[in-house]
Amino acid sequence: MEEFVTYFLDFIGLWWAFQWGYALTVLVLGSVIVDYYDWGTWENPQNALQKIINFLMAFLFGFGPYFYKKFRKYNWLVRRLALLGVLIVGGIAAILAFLAIEAVLNFLFL
């Protein structure tokens, strides 16, 4: 059971690291990387394959492009500062959630 907990925590940590790292790339490169994200997804998916691809893209990389699109109405500086704030708060929240999940799993299974 210890291996399951370790692998599960590794998976969660890697997933949040992918999200945060891609959001940091969105902060640095802006619309360039968001355009690549949009090219990899369908706006209105028609079949199951397109829906699965959209889900996987959003699941792995969706945090940064989502907030970038939310802040698109602001000017360049405000958009970058807002995204930086979201990255800092989201990073701290992810660390705290990870520690809470780790404590619960260790209590239940170890």
Contacts in CASP RR format, 6 or more apart in sequence:
PFRMAT RR
TARGET T0000
AUTHOR 0000-0000-0000
METHOD contacts of the structure
MODEL  1
MEEFVTYFLDFIGLWWAFQWGYALTVLVLGSVIVDYYDWGTWENPQNALQ
KIINFLMAFLFGFGPYFYKKFRKYNWLVRRLALLGVLIVGGIAAILAFLA
IEAVLNFLFL
1 109 0 8 1.000
1 110 0 8 1.000
2 109 0 8 1.000
2 110 0 8 1.000
4 109 0 8 1.000
5 105 0 8 1.000
5 106 0 8 1.000
5 109 0 8 1.000
5 110 0 8 1.000
8 105 0 8 1.000
9 98 0 8 1.000
9 101 0 8 1.000
9 102 0 8 1.000
9 105 0 8 1.000
12 98 0 8 1.000
12 101 0 8 1.000
13 98 0 8 1.000
15 59 0 8 1.000
15 60 0 8 1.000
16 91 0 8 1.000
16 94 0 8 1.000
16 98 0 8 1.000
18 60 0 8 1.000
18 61 0 8 1.000
19 60 0 8 1.000
19 61 0 8 1.000
19 62 0 8 1.000
19 63 0 8 1.000
19 64 0 8 1.000
19 94 0 8 1.000
20 63 0 8 1.000
20 87 0 8 1.000
20 90 0 8 1.000
20 91 0 8 1.000
20 94 0 8 1.000
22 33 0 8 1.000
22 60 0 8 1.000
22 61 0 8 1.000
22 62 0 8 1.000
22 63 0 8 1.000
22 64 0 8 1.000
23 63 0 8 1.000
23 64 0 8 1.000
23 67 0 8 1.000
23 83 0 8 1.000
23 86 0 8 1.000
23 87 0 8 1.000
24 87 0 8 1.000
25 33 0 8 1.000
26 33 0 8 1.000
26 34 0 8 1.000
26 64 0 8 1.000
26 65 0 8 1.000
26 68 0 8 1.000
26 83 0 8 1.000
27 80 0 8 1.000
27 83 0 8 1.000
27 84 0 8 1.000
27 87 0 8 1.000
30 68 0 8 1.000
31 68 0 8 1.000
33 65 0 8 1.000
34 65 0 8 1.000
34 68 0 8 1.000
34 69 0 8 1.000
37 57 0 8 1.000
37 61 0 8 1.000
37 62 0 8 1.000
37 65 0 8 1.000
38 65 0 8 1.000
40 53 0 8 1.000
40 57 0 8 1.000
41 53 0 8 1.000
41 54 0 8 1.000
41 57 0 8 1.000
41 58 0 8 1.000
42 50 0 8 1.000
42 53 0 8 1.000
42 54 0 8 1.000
45 51 0 8 1.000
45 53 0 8 1.000
45 54 0 8 1.000
58 66 0 8 1.000
64 83 0 8 1.000
67 82 0 8 1.000
67 83 0 8 1.000
67 86 0 8 1.000
68 79 0 8 1.000
68 83 0 8 1.000
71 78 0 8 1.000
71 79 0 8 1.000
71 82 0 8 1.000
71 83 0 8 1.000
72 79 0 8 1.000
74 82 0 8 1.000
END
